[in-house]
């Protein structure tokens, strides 16, 4: 399996994919080690995860360089990702005792009733390439804290980072048998679906998530899916600082080259501020530095997957053929690397591919609306339900709109953000279940109810 630098198209490593036999051997190792890991106690597991957190800081520059080399994101954004992952890890281990310890319900002389949160066992984590650290720690950190063992399959596009995560976890004190990496692409993932895990946790596309859900249904084990989005954003007519809003929402659409499940993917703007907003938005996009991800100040670099260029081209051509106007970008850049110009389309309609199908790249459609009612109708017109954003001077106005959008997250005057203390969840084609918050800690446990009556 060749690892290709998407910015240079050079092979930077060649890895051996795991065979079916090796995967079964790794599962056997995990099953044996998990019971001992659970026995050592939560306080000791927390110390190990704290050490892993410290190692991420010590090794950050080296890890960021590896991440950038295989996924193509700007080096500063790679550093930002590791910093963000550390913040989440810290929240998890600081709250693990509160949410993973036995929960007393009744405590009298004659009767004690409580809930214990037991580990599931060995879980399978099929992870994503766009944020290997952020997406990864959402799963394997709370799973380990809860006493589980983890078979971690990084995306084939982020395998080097997956191996680095394994090295640092074991250096931090996670026993060899408690965390194992499965290397490979789709065929490896298929083999994992046939094996006996106590739960499956996947981050990726709706199509793959649906396939996994159907394949493992007969096992009747937890199957949690963090899938895609077509996240809408509405700019109302009472927004005061249009330039600031345009800059912030452009970042929400294009950060990490738009390769974020919660990236802003379609924008609706009230007609009263539409022209000013579009002008400021395009000005912001054109100000960004485009180039090699290792160059200082680069904001837009290479896409991770070459195949996504065809998806973006198709969306642009579909929009233009149906009357859209191209204000910026619109094509692959000349030269080496999987680069696509940051693209802004106006004159779009909600039936265009760019407004309905997940782009996962540096492209956005901006649509004029006459009022809140039209904006709401268009925001709701999607099979996805991850996030939705409203920019307005009125909290009540934002809440009125967002409460009617079936999404896992609502944003007022912000977008494209995640907080460790809040559940991260999608609805409909955006997924099932939640990571982060107390829900994200407990999702890797099974509850037992205890009734202890004095005889």
C-alpha positions as CSV (number, residue, x, y, z in Angstrom):
1,X,0.0,0.0,0.0
2,X,1.6,3.2,-1.2
3,X,1.3,6.4,0.9
4,X,1.2,9.4,-1.5
5,X,1.9,13.0,-0.6
6,X,-1.1,14.8,-2.2
7,X,0.8,18.0,-2.5
8,X,3.7,16.5,-4.6
9,X,2.1,13.2,-5.8
10,X,5.3,11.4,-4.6
11,X,5.3,8.1,-2.8
12,X,6.5,8.8,0.7
13,X,6.1,5.3,2.2
14,X,5.0,1.8,1.3
15,X,3.2,-0.2,4.0
16,X,2.1,-3.8,4.1
17,X,-1.7,-4.3,4.4
18,X,-2.8,-6.7,7.1
19,X,-3.9,-10.1,6.0
20,X,-7.1,-11.8,7.3
21,X,-5.0,-14.1,9.4
22,X,-3.1,-11.2,11.0
23,X,-6.3,-9.3,11.8
24,X,-7.7,-12.4,13.6
25,X,-4.5,-12.7,15.6
26,X,-4.7,-9.0,16.6
27,X,-8.3,-9.6,17.8
28,X,-7.3,-12.5,19.9
29,X,-4.5,-10.4,21.5
30,X,-7.0,-7.6,22.2
31,X,-9.6,-10.0,23.8
32,X,-7.0,-11.4,26.2
33,X,-5.5,-8.0,27.1
34,X,-8.8,-6.1,27.6
35,X,-9.8,-7.9,30.8
36,X,-6.5,-7.0,32.5
37,X,-6.8,-3.4,31.2
38,X,-10.3,-3.0,32.8
39,X,-9.0,-4.5,36.1
40,X,-6.3,-1.9,36.6
41,X,-8.9,0.7,37.6
42,X,-10.1,4.0,36.2
43,X,-7.5,6.2,38.0
44,X,-4.6,4.3,36.5
45,X,-6.1,4.5,33.0
46,X,-6.5,8.2,33.4
47,X,-2.8,8.6,34.2
48,X,-1.9,6.7,31.0
49,X,-4.1,9.0,28.9
50,X,-2.6,12.0,30.6
51,X,0.8,10.8,29.6
52,X,-0.4,10.3,26.0
53,X,-1.6,13.9,26.0
54,X,1.8,15.1,27.3
55,X,3.5,13.2,24.5
56,X,1.4,14.8,21.8
57,X,2.6,18.2,23.0
58,X,6.3,17.0,23.1
59,X,6.1,15.5,19.6
60,X,3.7,18.0,18.1
61,X,6.0,19.4,15.4
62,X,7.1,16.0,14.2
63,X,3.5,14.7,14.2
64,X,2.2,17.7,12.4
65,X,4.8,17.2,9.7
66,X,3.8,13.6,9.2
67,X,0.1,14.5,9.1
68,X,0.7,17.3,6.5
69,X,2.8,15.0,4.3
70,X,0.1,12.4,3.9
71,X,-3.2,14.4,4.0
72,X,-2.0,17.7,2.4
73,X,-3.4,20.2,5.0
74,X,-1.3,23.3,5.7
75,X,1.2,22.7,8.4
76,X,-0.3,25.3,10.8
77,X,-3.7,23.6,10.4
78,X,-2.0,20.3,11.3
79,X,-0.6,21.9,14.5
80,X,-4.1,23.3,15.2
81,X,-5.6,19.8,14.9
82,X,-3.2,18.3,17.4
83,X,-3.9,21.2,19.8
84,X,-7.6,20.7,19.4
85,X,-7.2,17.0,20.0
86,X,-5.3,17.6,23.2
87,X,-8.1,19.9,24.5
88,X,-10.7,17.2,23.9
89,X,-8.5,14.6,25.6
90,X,-8.1,16.8,28.6
91,X,-11.8,17.3,29.0
92,X,-12.3,13.5,28.7
93,X,-9.8,12.5,31.4
94,X,-10.9,15.4,33.7
95,X,-14.6,14.2,33.5
96,X,-14.0,10.4,33.3
97,X,-14.4,9.8,37.1
98,X,-17.7,11.7,37.1
99,X,-19.3,9.9,34.2
100,X,-17.7,6.4,34.3
101,X,-17.8,5.7,38.0
102,X,-20.8,3.9,39.7
103,X,-23.8,6.2,39.9
104,X,-25.7,6.1,43.2
105,X,-29.5,6.3,42.8
106,X,-30.7,5.1,46.3
107,X,-28.4,4.9,49.3
108,X,-30.1,4.0,52.6
109,X,-29.3,1.6,55.4
110,X,-31.6,-1.1,54.0
111,X,-31.3,-0.5,50.3
112,X,-28.6,0.5,47.9
113,X,-29.4,1.0,44.2
114,X,-26.8,2.1,41.7
115,X,-25.7,1.9,38.1
116,X,-22.3,0.6,37.0
117,X,-20.8,1.4,33.6
118,X,-18.9,-1.6,32.4
119,X,-16.7,-1.7,29.3
120,X,-18.1,-3.2,26.1
121,X,-15.0,-5.3,25.5
122,X,-13.0,-5.0,22.2
123,X,-14.3,-2.3,19.9
124,X,-13.6,-1.6,16.2
125,X,-12.8,2.0,15.3
126,X,-12.8,2.6,11.5
127,X,-11.6,6.2,11.4
128,X,-11.3,9.0,8.9
129,X,-8.5,10.9,7.1
130,X,-9.7,14.5,7.2
131,X,-9.0,14.9,10.9
132,X,-7.2,11.8,12.1
133,X,-6.4,13.2,15.5
134,X,-9.7,15.0,16.2
135,X,-11.9,12.2,14.8
136,X,-9.7,9.5,16.4
137,X,-9.6,10.8,19.9
138,X,-13.4,11.1,19.9
139,X,-13.5,7.3,19.9
140,X,-10.4,5.6,21.1
141,X,-9.7,7.9,24.1
142,X,-13.1,7.4,25.8
143,X,-13.1,3.8,24.8
144,X,-9.7,3.2,26.5
145,X,-10.7,5.3,29.6
146,X,-13.8,3.1,29.9
147,X,-11.7,-0.1,30.0
148,X,-12.1,-1.3,26.4
149,X,-9.5,-2.5,24.0
150,X,-9.4,-1.0,20.6
151,X,-8.8,-2.3,17.1
152,X,-8.1,1.0,15.3
153,X,-8.2,1.2,11.5
154,X,-6.9,4.5,10.3
155,X,-7.9,5.6,6.8
156,X,-5.5,4.4,4.2
157,X,-4.9,8.1,3.5
158,X,-3.7,8.6,7.1
159,X,-2.0,5.4,7.9
160,X,1.3,7.0,9.0
161,X,-0.5,9.1,11.5
162,X,-2.4,6.0,12.8
163,X,0.9,4.2,13.4
164,X,2.3,7.3,15.2
165,X,-0.8,7.3,17.5
166,X,-0.2,3.6,18.3
167,X,3.5,4.3,19.2
168,X,2.6,7.2,21.5
169,X,-0.2,5.4,23.2
170,X,2.1,2.4,24.0
171,X,4.9,4.8,25.1
172,X,2.4,6.4,27.4
173,X,1.6,3.1,29.1
174,X,-1.2,1.5,27.1
175,X,-0.4,-2.2,27.1
176,X,0.7,-3.7,23.8
177,X,-2.4,-5.8,23.5
178,X,-4.9,-3.1,24.3
179,X,-4.5,-1.0,21.2
180,X,-3.8,-2.5,17.8
181,X,-3.7,-0.9,14.4
182,X,-5.2,-2.5,11.3
183,X,-3.6,-1.3,8.1
184,X,-5.3,-1.4,4.7
185,X,-8.1,0.1,2.5
186,X,-11.6,-1.0,1.9
187,X,-10.9,-4.7,1.7
188,X,-9.4,-4.6,5.2
189,X,-12.5,-2.8,6.5
190,X,-14.7,-5.5,5.0
191,X,-12.7,-8.2,6.8
192,X,-13.3,-6.3,10.1
193,X,-17.0,-6.3,9.6
194,X,-17.0,-10.1,9.6
195,X,-15.2,-10.3,12.9
196,X,-16.6,-10.5,16.4
197,X,-16.3,-7.0,18.0
198,X,-18.3,-5.7,20.8
199,X,-19.1,-2.5,18.9
200,X,-18.3,-0.6,15.7
201,X,-17.5,3.1,15.5
202,X,-17.1,4.6,12.0
203,X,-16.5,8.1,10.7
204,X,-16.8,8.7,7.0
205,X,-19.3,9.0,4.2
206,X,-23.0,8.2,4.3
207,X,-22.7,5.5,1.7
208,X,-20.0,3.6,3.6
209,X,-21.7,4.1,6.9
210,X,-25.0,2.7,5.6
211,X,-23.1,-0.3,4.3
212,X,-21.4,-0.9,7.7
213,X,-24.7,-0.5,9.5
214,X,-26.4,-3.1,7.3
215,X,-23.4,-5.5,7.4
216,X,-23.2,-5.7,11.2
217,X,-26.9,-5.4,12.1
218,X,-27.2,-9.2,12.8
219,X,-24.5,-9.0,15.4
220,X,-26.8,-6.8,17.6
221,X,-23.8,-4.8,19.0
222,X,-23.5,-1.0,19.1
223,X,-22.9,0.5,15.7
224,X,-22.2,4.3,15.8
225,X,-21.8,6.3,12.7
226,X,-20.5,9.9,12.3
227,X,-21.3,10.7,8.7
228,X,-21.4,13.6,6.3
229,X,-23.2,16.8,6.1
230,X,-24.5,19.5,3.8
231,X,-24.5,22.1,6.5
232,X,-26.6,25.2,5.8
233,X,-25.9,28.8,7.0
234,X,-28.2,31.8,6.9
235,X,-27.2,35.4,7.1
236,X,-30.1,37.6,8.2
237,X,-30.7,41.2,7.3
238,X,-29.9,42.7,10.7
239,X,-26.2,41.6,10.7
240,X,-24.1,44.7,11.4
241,X,-20.5,43.8,10.6
242,X,-20.9,42.2,7.2
243,X,-17.1,42.0,6.5
244,X,-16.5,40.1,9.7
245,X,-19.4,37.8,9.1
246,X,-18.2,37.1,5.5
247,X,-14.6,36.4,6.7
248,X,-15.8,34.1,9.5
249,X,-18.2,32.2,7.3
250,X,-15.7,31.9,4.5
251,X,-13.4,30.2,7.0
252,X,-16.2,28.0,8.1
253,X,-16.7,26.9,4.5
254,X,-13.0,26.5,3.4
255,X,-10.9,25.6,6.4
256,X,-9.1,22.3,5.8
257,X,-9.9,22.8,2.2
258,X,-13.6,22.3,3.0
259,X,-12.8,18.7,4.0
260,X,-14.8,18.8,7.2
261,X,-18.1,17.0,7.8
262,X,-19.3,20.2,9.6
263,X,-18.0,22.7,7.1
264,X,-20.5,25.2,5.8
265,X,-21.6,23.8,2.5
266,X,-24.5,26.1,1.4
267,X,-25.1,29.7,2.3
268,X,-28.4,31.6,2.2
269,X,-28.3,35.4,2.5
270,X,-31.1,37.9,3.0
271,X,-31.6,40.0,-0.1
272,X,-31.1,43.2,2.0
273,X,-27.4,42.4,2.7
274,X,-26.8,39.9,-0.2
275,X,-24.6,42.1,-2.5
276,X,-22.5,43.5,0.3
277,X,-22.0,40.0,1.8
278,X,-21.0,38.3,-1.5
279,X,-18.6,41.1,-2.3
280,X,-16.9,40.8,1.1
281,X,-16.9,37.0,0.9
282,X,-15.2,36.9,-2.5
283,X,-12.7,39.5,-1.3
284,X,-11.8,37.3,1.7
285,X,-11.4,34.1,-0.4
286,X,-9.2,35.9,-2.9
287,X,-6.9,37.1,-0.1
288,X,-5.9,33.6,0.9
289,X,-2.4,32.2,0.0
290,X,-2.5,29.0,-2.0
291,X,0.5,26.7,-2.3
292,X,2.5,23.9,-0.8
293,X,1.2,23.0,2.7
294,X,4.7,23.5,4.2
295,X,4.9,27.1,3.0
296,X,4.4,29.8,5.7
297,X,1.0,31.4,5.6
298,X,-0.6,29.0,3.1
299,X,-4.4,28.6,3.8
300,X,-5.5,26.5,0.8
301,X,-3.3,23.5,0.0
302,X,-3.9,20.1,-1.6
303,X,-6.9,17.9,-1.4
304,X,-6.2,14.6,0.3
305,X,-7.9,12.4,-2.3
306,X,-7.3,12.9,-6.1
307,X,-10.8,11.4,-6.8
308,X,-12.5,14.4,-5.1
309,X,-11.4,16.7,-8.0
310,X,-13.8,14.9,-10.3
311,X,-16.6,15.4,-7.7
312,X,-15.9,19.1,-7.5
313,X,-15.6,19.5,-11.3
314,X,-19.0,17.8,-11.7
315,X,-20.6,20.1,-9.2
316,X,-19.2,23.2,-10.8
317,X,-20.3,22.2,-14.3
318,X,-23.7,21.2,-13.2
319,X,-24.2,24.6,-11.5
320,X,-22.9,26.5,-14.5
321,X,-25.1,24.5,-16.9
322,X,-28.1,25.5,-14.9
323,X,-27.5,29.2,-14.7
324,X,-25.1,29.7,-11.8
325,X,-22.4,32.4,-11.9
326,X,-18.8,31.6,-11.1
327,X,-17.2,34.4,-9.0
328,X,-13.9,32.7,-8.1
329,X,-12.0,29.5,-8.8
330,X,-13.8,26.7,-10.5
331,X,-11.0,24.3,-11.6
332,X,-8.0,22.3,-10.7
333,X,-4.8,24.3,-10.5
334,X,-2.0,23.6,-13.0
335,X,1.0,21.6,-11.8
336,X,1.7,18.8,-9.3
337,X,-0.6,18.1,-6.5
338,X,-4.3,17.5,-6.0
339,X,-5.2,21.2,-5.9
340,X,-8.5,22.8,-6.6
341,X,-9.1,26.6,-6.6
342,X,-11.3,28.0,-3.8
343,X,-14.6,28.3,-5.7
344,X,-17.5,30.6,-5.1
345,X,-20.8,30.2,-7.0
346,X,-23.8,32.5,-7.0
347,X,-27.1,32.4,-8.8
348,X,-27.5,28.8,-7.5
349,X,-30.7,27.0,-6.9
350,X,-31.4,24.3,-4.3
351,X,-31.8,21.6,-6.8
352,X,-28.2,21.9,-8.0
353,X,-25.7,19.3,-7.0
354,X,-23.6,21.9,-5.2
355,X,-26.5,22.6,-2.9
356,X,-27.6,19.0,-2.3
357,X,-24.6,16.7,-2.5
358,X,-21.8,16.8,0.0
359,X,-18.8,18.6,-1.7
360,X,-16.0,18.0,0.8
361,X,-13.8,20.4,-0.9
362,X,-13.2,24.2,-1.4
363,X,-16.4,25.1,-3.1
364,X,-19.5,27.0,-1.9
365,X,-22.8,28.1,-3.4
366,X,-24.4,31.3,-2.1
367,X,-28.1,31.9,-2.6
368,X,-30.3,35.0,-2.2
369,X,-33.5,34.7,-0.1
370,X,-36.2,37.2,0.6
371,X,-37.0,36.4,4.2
372,X,-36.5,34.0,7.2
373,X,-39.3,31.7,5.9
374,X,-37.6,31.1,2.6
375,X,-34.2,30.6,4.3
376,X,-35.8,28.0,6.7
377,X,-37.5,26.1,3.9
378,X,-34.2,25.9,2.0
379,X,-32.1,25.0,5.0
380,X,-34.5,22.1,5.8
381,X,-34.3,20.8,2.2
382,X,-31.6,18.1,2.7
383,X,-31.2,14.5,3.6
384,X,-28.4,15.5,6.0
385,X,-28.7,16.8,9.5
386,X,-25.3,17.6,11.1
387,X,-25.1,21.3,11.8
388,X,-27.0,24.5,10.9
389,X,-26.0,28.2,11.5
390,X,-27.8,31.5,11.7
391,X,-26.2,34.9,11.8
392,X,-28.4,37.6,13.2
393,X,-28.5,40.2,15.9
394,X,-31.4,38.4,17.7
395,X,-31.0,35.3,19.7
396,X,-34.7,34.6,19.7
397,X,-34.8,34.9,15.9
398,X,-31.9,32.4,15.6
399,X,-33.5,30.0,18.1
400,X,-36.8,30.1,16.2
401,X,-35.1,29.1,13.0
402,X,-32.7,26.6,14.4
403,X,-35.3,24.8,16.5
404,X,-37.1,23.9,13.2
405,X,-34.0,22.5,11.5
406,X,-33.5,18.8,12.2
407,X,-29.7,18.9,13.0
408,X,-27.5,17.6,15.7
409,X,-26.0,21.1,16.3
410,X,-27.2,24.6,16.0
411,X,-25.0,27.7,15.8
412,X,-25.8,31.3,16.5
413,X,-23.3,33.8,15.1
414,X,-20.7,31.0,14.6
415,X,-20.1,27.9,12.6
416,X,-17.9,24.9,12.1
417,X,-16.9,24.4,15.8
418,X,-17.0,21.5,18.2
419,X,-16.8,21.6,22.0
420,X,-15.8,18.6,24.0
421,X,-18.5,19.1,26.6
422,X,-21.3,19.0,24.1
423,X,-22.4,15.9,22.2
424,X,-21.4,15.6,18.6
425,X,-24.1,13.9,16.7
426,X,-25.9,13.8,13.4
427,X,-29.4,13.1,12.3
428,X,-30.8,11.2,9.3
429,X,-28.0,10.7,6.8
430,X,-25.5,12.5,9.0
431,X,-25.3,9.6,11.4
432,X,-26.4,7.7,14.5
433,X,-25.2,8.1,18.1
434,X,-22.9,10.7,19.7
435,X,-19.3,11.3,20.7
436,X,-18.0,13.9,23.1
437,X,-19.7,15.1,26.3
438,X,-20.9,12.6,28.9
439,X,-22.7,10.7,26.2
440,X,-19.5,10.2,24.3
441,X,-17.8,8.7,27.4
442,X,-20.7,6.4,28.2
443,X,-21.3,5.3,24.7
444,X,-18.4,2.8,25.2
445,X,-20.0,1.2,28.2
446,X,-22.9,-1.1,29.0
447,X,-24.9,-0.4,32.1
448,X,-25.8,-2.7,34.9
449,X,-28.4,-1.9,37.5
450,X,-27.7,-3.0,41.0
451,X,-30.4,-3.6,43.7
452,X,-28.8,-4.5,47.0
453,X,-31.4,-5.1,49.7
454,X,-30.3,-5.9,53.3
455,X,-31.5,-9.3,54.4
